[in-house]
Amino acid sequence: IIMGGATIVGLYYCPKSIQADESSVTLHRLLSSPKVFNYNSIQAVDTCYPSAGGLRLCGSGGFFGYWGYFSDIIIGQYFGYYADRSQSFCIKLKNKKQYVLSCDNHIEMVRFIRNSLK
């Protein structure tokens, strides 16, 4: 029962893909609805590298990717949706929440989002 519950929760939060268009960044997840970050709510975006020694407060440390609440000495507290730490970037919202996401060619994604914020 515990393994089944963990699998369902993992599939709910599991990051599938990221899409950026002219108005927002959209995180697509397997079972739950997409998480949308509108550009007017984004304060800053930058590449980052979450520490392997960071604390996982609640979530997964590799089961269906890294997702959940984390605390890192450099980034601070954030909600993560990433698969590859070396391809990560951080979105800081105006309401002080932070999200760490990852995708292939994350540097180009950060560049696109920064240009869209202007």
N, C-alpha and C positions, 0 to 999 in steps of 0.2 A: 504494500500500500504506500509506503514511504517513497519507494523508487518511482512508482507511478505518479505520485503527486509531484515529486521533484522534476520528472520528465515533462509533465504538463506545464508547470510553472516555467521551466526552461524554454519550452516552445513558445510560451506566451511572450516572454521578454526577448527572445533570441533575435539579434539584429540580422537582417537579411540583405538590405542594400540601402544606399543613401543617394538621394537625388537633389540637385540644386537647380532652381529655375530663376526667373526674373523676380519672384516675390518671396521665396522661402526656401529653406532646406528641409527636406522630408526624409525621415528615417523610417524605412519599411521594416516591420517585424513579422515573424511567421504567423502567429495566431491573433495578435491584437491589432487594433487599428494603427495607422501610421502616426508617428509623432512629428508634428510640424513646428518648425522654428521660423516665424516670420522675421524678415529682416528688420522691421521696425522695433522688434523686441530684443535684437542682438546688440550688445555693447561692443564686443570684441571677439575676434577669432584668431587663433594662432596654432602652429604645430606644437605638439608636446610629446613627452615620452613618460607615460605613467611608470612609476617605480615598481619593480618587482617586490620590493619590501614594503609597499604601501599597505595600509590596513583595509581589508574588506569588511565593512560594517554590516552589510546585508546583501546577499546576492551570490553570484557564481564566479568562481575563479578559474573558469575554463570550460565548464559544462555548457555547451551551446554558446560558446564565446564568453567574454567577460561582460557581465551586466550586473547592475546593482549599485548600491551606495559604497563609495570608497573614500578613504582619506589618505592624502599623499602630502609629504612634507613640502614639496615644491608647488604642486597644483592647489592643494587645499582639499576641501570636501567637494565631491562631484558625483554625479550619476553617470555611470559608464555604459556604453553600448559599443564594444569594440571586439575585434577578433585578433588583430595584430598590433601589439604595442608600438612597434616601429613605424606603423602607418597611421598614427593617431593625431588628432587635432582636437582642440578644446574650444567650445563655444561658451562664451560668458554672456549671460543675459542681463538686461537692465535691472531685473529684480534680484540680482546677486546669485542666482543659481548657475551652476556650471555643468556642462555635459561634455564628456570625452567620447568621441566617435572615431571610427577608422574606416578607411576605404583605400582601394588601390589609387595611386597617384594623389596622395593626400595634400601634397604641396600645391598642386594645380587647383584642387578643391578649395583650399584656403585662399589662394589668389583670387579665384572666381567670387567667393563670398565677400572678401574685402572690397573688391571692385563693385559689387552689388550694394554694399552698405553705403557707398558715397552718394 
